[in-house]
């Protein structure tokens, strides 16, 4: 395999991955939390027996900022687009025959390792254990993936009927009883999951996707310069590929 086997569709998929990350970095949500840690502190006042909950979060009462952030980040995790983790991993970064693995083994190893770290994190049990009852049913989350998917597809982005009731259980009546204490912790953990996903994707973009695109660009420019005086048609093809 050689650089000539890299077609326009593959380059376009890598470019879309890279540009989507650029969009993600510009969101208010990501920009804020890159410089400000999400925190929840609980203070119990002994004389009055009152509990005070303090949070350090982006002012986002109607979820506008987190919604715009999630609208982008979810595209990397579903299989609709050809720049998703699964599509790129299964079609280009596989160790047994993947084109990018053959041409860029070091970057591919990093991609596959970070993808595994992300999958392991999503499939692991939440560090925050939450259980709520509603209509004689008990609700909880078995994994970080289930928790974030319920938050996203239960009500934030889509109203999936299978997730809707569970979404309501954990996201409505947030100021009632002891859940007025638990909800900020739940919200904080949702932010933690989202930022962990974003940081891994951001790292892949920086040390894998961007490096591969740079090497492909360099190849076409050098090849075009080499052919410029002997075969202008082929040189033009490489210049156009570089564009």
N, C-alpha and C positions, 0 to 999 in steps of 0.2 A: 504494500500500500504506500501511496505517496500523497503529497499535497494536492496533486491533480485530481485525486479521488474526492476531494471535498467539494460538494456542489453548493449551489446558491441557497437551497433550502436549509441546509445545515448551518451555513453562515447566518442566514436570516434568523434561525431559531436562537442561536447564540447571541445575536444582536438584540433580539427582543428580550431575552433574559437580562442582559446587561442594562437595557434601557428601562425595563420595569423596576430594577433595583434603584436606578437613578430617581425614578418617580417615588419610590418608597422612601428614600432618604429625604425627599423634599416635603413629605407629609408633616403636618404639625405634630402629630402623635409621636412619630419616630424622632423628630428633631428635639422635642421636649425631653423625652426619656433617655436620649443619649447623653444628656447633660444633667438630668435630675432623676435620681432614683425614686421609684415608687415605694412609698413607705406607709405603714399603718402602725400607730401606737395607741395602746389602750391604757387609760389611767383610772384607777379606782380611788375615789375620794372617800376616805373612811368616815369622816364626820357626817356627811350627807348620804353616804351609801349610794352615790351616783357614779355611773361609769361614763367616762368621756373618751370618745374615739377621735383621734386626729389622723388625718391623711395628708400625704404629700403627693398630689396628683394634678394632672393637667385639668384645667377648668373646662369640662366637656359635658355639661348637664344633659344635653340632648343626644349625646354620642356621635355628634357630627364628625369629630376628628378620628375617633377609633373606627368608625364605619368606613371612612375613606381609606384608612390604612388597611383594614381587613379586606376591602374590596380588591386591593392589589395583591396582598400576600397570599390570599387563598388560591390565586391562579397558579402558584408554584406547587400546590399540594393536590390539586385535582388534575384529572387526565384529559381535560378538554383541549388544552393548548399544547403545542409541540415544543414548548420550552419548559414544561413541567419537569419536576425531578424524575418521575418515573419514566416519562418518554425519553428524556436525554439519557438517563441511566441505562434503560433497557435497549436502546437503539444505537448509542454511540460510545458509552463509557464502559461497556461490559468487557471483562478481561478476556473472554473467549470470543474474539472476533470483532469487537467494537472498533470502529474506524478511529475515533479519537484516542482510544486506549492504545492502538497500534502506533499512532503518530506522536502522542503526548502522554507517555506512560506515567511520568511523575505527576502531572496535573490530574490525570485520571485517577491515580491512587488517592490523591487528596480529595477529589470529588466523591469517590466511593466511600472513603472513610468518614467524611463529614455527613454524607447522606445516611450512613449507618448510625452515626451519633444522633442525628435528628430523629430517625425512625425509632431508635431505642428510647429516646427521651419521650416521644409522643406515645409510645406503647407502654411506658412505665406507669405505675400507680401514682396518682397525685400525692404530693407531699402534704397538701391540705385535705384533710378528710372531712367531707360535708355530707350530712344526711338530713333530709327533710321529709316530712309526711304530708300527704294531701289526699283527701278522699279515700282513706283506708289503704293508701299505697305508700311505700317507702322509696325514696329516690336518693341515689348516690352516683358517683362516677368511678368507673373501673380504671380509667386511664386518662392521661393528659389530653390525648386525642379526642376521647369522648367528651371531655369537659369543654374543649375549645370548639368542637363541632356543634355541640348543643347550643353554645352561646352564639355562634355565628349563624347557624342554619335554623335555630329555633326561633329567632326573632330579630337579630341584628341586621342580617342581610336578606334572608329568606324566612318565610313562615312555613317550615316543613311540618306537616300535620303530625308526623311521628315524633317530632322533637318539641312541639309547641307546648304541651302541658308541662313537660319537664323544665322547659325554659321559663315558663311562668312561675313554677315552684321556686326557682332560685333567683328570679329577677324582678318579681313583684312583691309588694308589701315589705319593702326593704327597711322600713322604719318601725316595724312592729316587733315588740318584745325583744327576745335575745337575738333575733336575726338582725336587728339594728347594729349589733356588734359583729356578727358573723359575715354580713354582706360586704362590708369594706374589705374583710380578709379574702373573701371570694373574688371580689373585683380586683384586688391587688394580685391575686394568683393568676387570674386571666391575663392581666397585663404582663406578668412574668413569663407565661407561656408564649405569648405573642412576641415579646422581645427576644426570647431565646431562639425562636424560629427565625426571626428577622436577622439576628446576629450571625447565625449559621449561613443563611442565604447570602448575606452581605460578604462574609468571608469567602464563600465560593465564588462570588462575582469578582472579588479583588484578586485572589490568588490562583483562580482556575480559568474562569471565562475570559477575563480581560487579558490574561497572559496568552491564551490560545488565540484570541482574535488578533493580538499584536503580532504573534508569530506568523499567522496566515497573511496579514497585511504586509509584513516585511518580506515574506516569500514572493508575493506577487510583484511588489515594487522592484525587488532585486532581479527577478526574472524578466520583468519588462525592460529594465535598464540593460540587461545582458543581451536582449534580442532587438533592441531599438535600431541598431545599424544593420542588422542582417535580415530581420523578418518583422516588418512594422505591423503586419496584421496580428501576429501572435503577441507582439509587444502591446498592442492596443487592447487585446483581450485581457492580458494581465493587468494593465492599468485600470480597465473597467472593473475587473474583479476587486481591485484594491479600493475602488470607490464604493 
